[in-house]
Amino acid sequence: MLPSRASVVVVGGGPAGFMAAIAAAEAAAGHLSGGVLLLESTPEPLHKVLISGGGRCNVTHACWDPRLLVDHYPRGGKALRGPFSRFAPGDTVAWFQAHGLQLVEEPDGRLFPRSNRSSSVIDTLRRAATAAGVAVHTAEAGQAAEALPGGGFRLRLRSGAELLADRLVLATGSHPSGHRIAASLGHGLVAPVPSLFTLTLADHPLLALAGVAMDPVQLELLLTPLADTATAPPAATKPQRQRGPVLITHWGLSGPATLRLTAFAARALRERRYRAELRVDWTGGRKPAELEGWFAAARREQARRQLGNWRPWPDLSRRLWLHLLALVGVDASLRWADLPRRQEQALVTALRDSRYRVSGRGPFGEEFVTAGGIPLAEVNLATMESRLRPGLFLVGELLDVDGVTGGFNFQHCWSSGWLAGQALAAQRTCS
Ligand SMILES: Cc1cc2nc3c(=O)[nH]c(=O)nc-3n(C[C@H](O)[C@H](O)[C@H](O)COP(=O)(O)OP(=O)(O)OC[C@H]3O[C@@H](n4cnc5c(N)ncnc54)[C@H](O)[C@@H]3O)c2cc1C
């Protein structure tokens, strides 16, 4: 049975909402007399946690210094230094450990539950919520909220029921219902656009290489103005160049470097309807002199070998090398000693500066988040309380914050949820 009032009502049962509710209930240690209530619109809360990280849940990232951590957030950036100084990935590891879940670091810095199953994270959060006395109500959606003259809120649910809340936490992720409730309480909205997606390349023979992975590759988006508009190119948040692993897919490019590139250029790409020129340096940014050295060594030491049977460096994918030979018109059966200088130059250019036409947004990567949301300037980032409406707290992806792939999006949920929980407990209202 849904009570008619609560000290704290959290709308949204995702990671940010759960963290806020648990942290508030734990920190208040029973002193929130009206209790902490969490509403989730679907029958099962924490759905995104379940499907996250390919079913393993990449809980956070081993980036312990908040000054470095903020570089992984295309939206949020430096403003997040304060929140991350109070609850950083190290605190996340300790928090889950204290609640019975051990996180294990992978060589690339991503942290997963030891079980390698996202269900362990869900079990931990649900157990912690029960132990702290959080009342979780599923299949209950918040629809509208009204601030009451004497303080507190009246929340109307989709079912028609009404609920009074001394404090209201919005943790609805990117769902428009949360944006609507926040707007009705005076908040603005930075237009939501997709972030962290793969790139579709216009029909190109490279696509025949689907499945080839290269690391490192340097990608650079060349965002020239659209031919059909007279407007100046919109500014992107960071230089649009990334270096790292890239995967060739049957529609274009994926892999961490591609996802990072599209995250930082999410808005600029949207404004250009996902059309751009992409410069790919398959050598990962190596100097021309280094490449020339490799070619010279191959000519000298592998003189009688055919080009198709000897790559200039061992980590260069054989399929990609054969593709580039064909692309610049070099016969793969030619011996290294017989490679004309002009063709060597063409190969070096193809390796360092191949150009592709981006024709659209590919299917999402393994993570998908929304850029945009409630502007950070409208929130006190020490408490996550609204600067416009006292008693209203905003956490998680609902805010204009998003991170790149690697556990950074959940980290923002844990940090913002925990901060809101501490502030809610400190305010200790009596219903
Ligand atoms: C496939 C996939 C994989 C991902 N993997 C990772 C990963 O491994 N690591 C990582 O860091 N990030 C990952 N992410 C991103 C991460 O899942 C999100 O950033 C994160 O879930 C946002 O948390 P949140 O609590 O703010 O919102 P959400 O997780 O979206 O939760 C909001 C909740 O509120 C509910 N809700 C919405 N409106 C209402 C309403 N009006 N009333 C009541 N309830 C409402 C929703 O049903 C939902 O349960 C992944 C995302 C996707 C899609």
The ligand as an ORCA input file, in Angstrom:
! r2SCAN-3c Opt
* xyz 0 1
  C      22.825     -0.837    -22.895
  C      23.453      0.104    -21.894
  C      24.609     -0.289    -21.233
  C      25.214      0.587    -20.322
  N      26.332      0.171    -19.672
  C      26.928      1.008    -18.790
  C      28.057      0.589    -18.039
  O      28.495     -0.573    -18.092
  N      28.655      1.503    -17.208
  C      28.170      2.786    -17.072
  O      28.760      3.572    -16.321
  N      27.061      3.188    -17.724
  C      26.435      2.333    -18.560
  N      25.314      2.742    -19.220
  C      24.751      4.069    -18.917
  C      23.952      3.953    -17.590
  O      23.093      2.845    -17.672
  C      23.141      5.217    -17.320
  O      24.001      6.333    -17.360
  C      22.484      5.119    -15.942
  O      21.625      4.013    -15.890
  C      21.686      6.376    -15.590
  O      21.136      6.143    -14.325
  P      19.887      6.972    -13.774
  O      19.542      6.373    -12.451
  O      20.166      8.408    -13.837
  O      18.734      6.696    -14.833
  P      18.104      5.315    -15.306
  O      19.042      4.178    -15.140
  O      17.542      5.573    -16.643
  O      16.936      5.087    -14.263
  C      15.792      5.917    -14.228
  C      14.650      5.069    -13.723
  O      13.522      5.922    -13.528
  C      12.365      5.275    -14.024
  N      11.411      6.344    -14.350
  C      11.468      7.215    -15.397
  N      10.448      8.090    -15.319
  C       9.774      7.771    -14.199
  C       8.622      8.335    -13.564
  N       7.975      9.381    -14.086
  N       8.182      7.783    -12.405
  C       8.834      6.706    -11.849
  N       9.911      6.134    -12.432
  C      10.384      6.685    -13.572
  C      12.854      4.471    -15.200
  O      11.978      3.389    -15.474
  C      14.214      3.990    -14.695
  O      14.128      2.777    -14.005
  C      24.663      1.868    -20.101
  C      23.495      2.250    -20.758
  C      22.888      1.374    -21.646
  C      21.624      1.785    -22.330
*
